[in-house]
Amino acid sequence: MSRWFGIDAHWIEASDGIPEERFTAAELTISIGGKIATRVDDDWSKSVRSNVRLAAYPLALWIASSWWRLRWEPYRADPDLAWRMAHDMPTAGAGFVWPPLRLASDGEGMLCSTLPTPDRPTEPIRYLAQLNETVPVEDVESHLGGFIELVLARLEALGLPKTDLHTLWKDVQSERNDPHVRGERRLEALLGFEPEEAPRALLDHMAELRANVGASALDEIAPACAGPDPAKALEHIRHVAGSAGITARLQILARGDYDGPVWERGWQAAKEARDKVGVPGDIVSNETLCDCLGISTKAFNQLTQERFPIGLAVRGKRSQRLIFRKRNPEGWRFEAARFLAEQAFAPTTDTWLPTTDADTARQKVQRAFAAEFLCPIARLEEFLNGNRSPERVEDAASHFRVSELAIRSHLANHGLLTAGMV
C-alpha cells in the first residue's frame, strides 16, 4: 500500500468567477503514491506540467459534502449517479476541468484511480496520468481535512469568513466529534446514503442487528444492502440467516494477526493454513477442504437451489452453520476457503461471518486467502511457465479447480497481469 497522498496549492491571481473562486485560484498538484495525478498537457502554454490551474474552493466544497461517503463507502463495479457524485472528482463542477480521479474506501485503504483523458479540441488541457494506487485511508482523510482547512484560512485572510464551506465543514467536524452521530454517518455511507437521508426505520433495524451479530459483521452486511431498496435487501439477508445451511466445525488454520496490506495478510494466512493442513502437491482436494470445514463431502448434496445475495457462516457455541450462495463446484470451493479465512480473521464478537461481493478490506482478505490457499501463486507461475494467454489461464483454472476469474485476479493482485486483462 502506498504511503503518500497530498494536495498542494500554490495561490495565483484570477479575475473571473465568484469571490470564493477568485480568492482560491491556484496551481494544484495532487500526488498519490509518489505519482502525479494532475500531470497535464496544456494547449494554452504548449507545455506538459505537473500542476493545473483551478479554484480550490469548489474542490474543498466537494470534499466536505462527500466526506462520509468518501471515507467509508466502498467501490462499486457498476456505480449509479449518486455514487459517482460522491466519489468522482470531476463532479466538483463549477465549470472547471478537474482530473478524472476516483476515490473509494475499503475501510482501511483508499483506492485512487485515474486514466488519461481524451484529446478534445474544446478543452485546453488533457490529463495524462494513469494510476491505480491504494493509500492508507487515514492518511487521505488527514490530507483532505488539511486541504479544507487551508482553503478556509485563505478565504478568511482575504475577508471571506462566512462561506458555505465554513458552514458545511463546521457541521462535518461536529459530526466527527460525536461518537453516536459519527457511527450513524458511517452506517449511512456504507448503505450508500447521503448524511441524514437513510430511513430512520432502516437505521434502527441495523442497530438491532448490530447487537445480535456483531459490529464488524454489520459493516460487511451494510454494503451488501446498498442499492435501490436497502430495506428489502436487509430482509433478504435476514432470510438467508434463517436458512438451514450445513452444520460445520471450522478449523482455525491461521493466526489472523498479520500486518501489511489486505492482500498480503490473506496470502500469509493461506500459506500458514496450507502448511498446517499439509496439502500434498498443488491441489486442495474436496475431501481435504471438507475436513477443514468439519463437514462430510455428502453435505454439498444438501445445498439448496435458492439464490442468496450473500454467503454466511453463523457461529454457535460449538459449531457453525454454513449457508453457501455458490452452487458450481469452483464457486463453492472458493467460498469454502473464504469461510476458513473468516474463522481466522473475524472478531470473536461476530456471530455472522459474511462472504459478499463488496470491496471492503475484510472481503478482500477473504478472497486473497482463498486464492492462495487453493492456488498458491508460486505453483501457479510454475504451471503457466510465462504463458498467461486466455487458453493457458483456462488450463490453470481447470488444474487448480477454481474459476478463470480467480486465476486472473490472483495474477493481477501480484502485479503479473494488467487490470484490463482481469
RANOR-V555157 format. One line per field, one symbol per residue. ss: DSSP state (H for helix, E for strand, L for the rest). phi: phi as a letter, one per 20 degrees, with the letter a starting at -180 (. if undefined). psi: psi as a letter, one per 40 degrees, with the letter a starting at -180 (. if undefined). A space follows every 10 residues. Layout:
# RANOR-V555157
ss->???
phi->???
psi->???
This chain:
# RANOR-V555157
ss->LELLEEEEEE ELLLLLLLHH HHHLEEEEEE EELLEELLLE EELLLLEEEL LEEEEHHHHH HHHHHLHHHH HHLLLLLLLL HHHHHHHEHH HHLLLLLLLL LEEEELLLEE EEEELLLLLL LLLLEEELLL EEEEEEHHHH HHHHHHHHHH HHHHHHHLLL LLLHHHHHHH HHHHHHLLHH HHHHHHHHHH HLLLLLLLLH HHHHHHHHHH HHHLHHHHHH HHHHHLLLLH HHHHHHHHHH HLLLLEEELL LLLLLLLLLL LHHHHHHHHH HHHHHHHLLL LLLLLHHHHH HHHLLLHHHH HHLLLLLLLL EEEEELLLLE EEELLLLLHH HHHHHHHHHH HHHHHLLLLL LEEEELLLLL HHHHHHHHHH HHHHLLHHHH HHHHLLLLLH HHHHHHHHHH LLLHHHHHHH HHHLLLLLHH HL
phi->.fdbbacdcd fcebddnfgg effdgbeecd dclndeedfc eeffelbdce ccebdfffff fffffdgfff fcfffcfcfe fffffecdgg ffmmneeeff edcbedodcd fdcbcgefed fedfccfdfc bbdddgffff gfffffffff fffffffdnc ecdffgffff ffffffedgf fgfffffgff endfgmdfgg fffffffffg fedofffffe fgffefqfbg fffffffffg feffmcfbcf fedbfmcfeo fgffffffff fffffffmfe mfeeffffff ffemceffff feffefedfb ebddfdfcbc dedededfgf fffffgffff fffedfgffe eddedcefee gffffgffff fffebgffff fffflnedfg fffffffffe mcffffffff fffemdbfgf ef
psi->hifhhihhhh hiiieiiidd ddeehihhhh hhfeihefhi hhddefihie iihihddddd dddddedddd ddhiihdgii dddddeehde edbeeigiif hhhhieddih hhiiiiiihh eeheihheih igihihdddd dddddddddd dddddddefg egiddddddd ddddddehdd dddddddddd efiiheehhd dddddddddd ddeidddddd dddeeiadgd dddddddddd deidahhigh iheidefiii iddddddddd dddddddfhh adhhiddddd ddefiidede eehiehhidi ihhhhadeii hhhieididd dddddddddd dddddiieeh ehgihieifi dddddddddd ddddghdddd ddddfehfid ddddddddde fiiddddddd ddeefehide e.
